[in-house]
Amino acid sequence: MYLLLVILMVIASVLMCFIVLIQNSKGGGLASGFSSSNQIMGVRKTTDFLEKATWTLAAVMVVFSIASAYTVPASSSKGGDVILEQAQQEEKTNPYNMPVGTAAPQAETPAAETAPAAPAEQPAGE
């Protein structure tokens, strides 16, 4: 499905290029080169057709772009997450990652700030 949408989008973009190149910025466009077309469609109708074709192809390209974003294959969307891969690599090599159940190392404090621990009370019977 994704490949079909991409092919249709390329075809629509090539047609859009041709239609834009055919148009004349002064309004003459396709009708100015072919004098016999004035009898069939008229100058104004030719420019209206080219303008409508341009807007239609632009809308088709937008719809195909949105549809192809939803149908992107899963394999190509998973490979691009470089930040997640880097975070997982750092997590494996981080020396401060401790296994579950082990105590974290205590921060060292200067000797002047620590108070001596109070002696444990002895039972009265002894």
N, C-alpha and C positions, 0 to 999 in steps of 0.2 A: 504494500500500500504506500509506503514511504517513497519507494522508487518511482511509482506511478505519479505521485504528487510532484516530485522533483522534475520529472520529465515534462509534465504539463506546465509547470512553472517556467521552465526554460523555453518551451514553445510560446507561451504567453509573452515572455519578455522579448523574444526575437520579433514577434508580431508587433509588439509595442514599439520597438526600435524602428521597424519599417514604417509604421503609421506616423510616427513623429517625424521621420525624415521626409515623408511625402508631403506633410503639411508645410504651408508657406506662412511665415510670420505675418505677412501683410494681408492674409485672407484669401489669396489666390489659390495656392496649393495645387492639388491634383487637377482641378478644373482648368487652370490656366494653360496647362500643357496639352490638353486634349480639347480641341474646339468642338468636336462632335458630341462630347458629353454634355455640353450646354443644352442640347436638344433633348437628351434623355432625362437627366436628373436636374440640371440647372446648377449654377455656381453655388448658390446658397445651400442647396440640399447636399452637395458634395462636402462642403465644410462642416455642415451639421452632422453628417454621417461620420466623418473623420473624428470630430470632437466626441461624439457619443462612443465611438469605438475606442478612443483613448481612455475615456473615463471607465468604460466597461472592462477593458483589459487591466487597468490599474486596480479596480475592485477585485477582479479575479485573482490577480497576483497577491493581494492582501489576504484573501480567503485561503488560497493555497499555502501561503506562508504560515498562517495560524494553524491550519489543518496539519501541515507537515511537522510543526512543533509538537503536536500531540501524538504523532505517530513515529517519533524518532525511535530507532531500535534501542533496546535496553543495553546492549553491549557497548555502544559508543558513548552513552551518557555516563556509565560508571567509571570509565578510564580517565576522565579528566579532572578528578578531584585531587589535586596535588597537595593542597593544604592538609586534607585529612590523612593522606599517606605520610606526610612529614610529621604530623602530630603523633601518629601511631609509632613511627620509627623512634621519635624522641622518648616516647613513653617506655619503650623496650630498653633503651640505653640509659635511662635516668637512674643514677645510683640511689636516689632518695625514695624510689618506689620500693616499699617493703611488702613482703607477703602478708596476707591477712593473719592477724593474731600476734604479730610482733609489735613490741613497743617502739615508738619513735625515739630517736636519740634526744637526750635532754640538752637544753642549751646550757653552756657554761656560764657561771656567774662569778664575779670576783669574791675573794675570801672575806673582805670587810663587810659585804652586804649580807652574808649568810650568818645566821645565828646558830649556836650549837643546839643540837636536839636535846630535849628534856629526857632525863633517864626514865625508863619504864618503871611503873610502880610494881613493887613486890607484894605478894599476898601477905596478909597480917599473920598468918599461922606460922611462918617460918622464922 
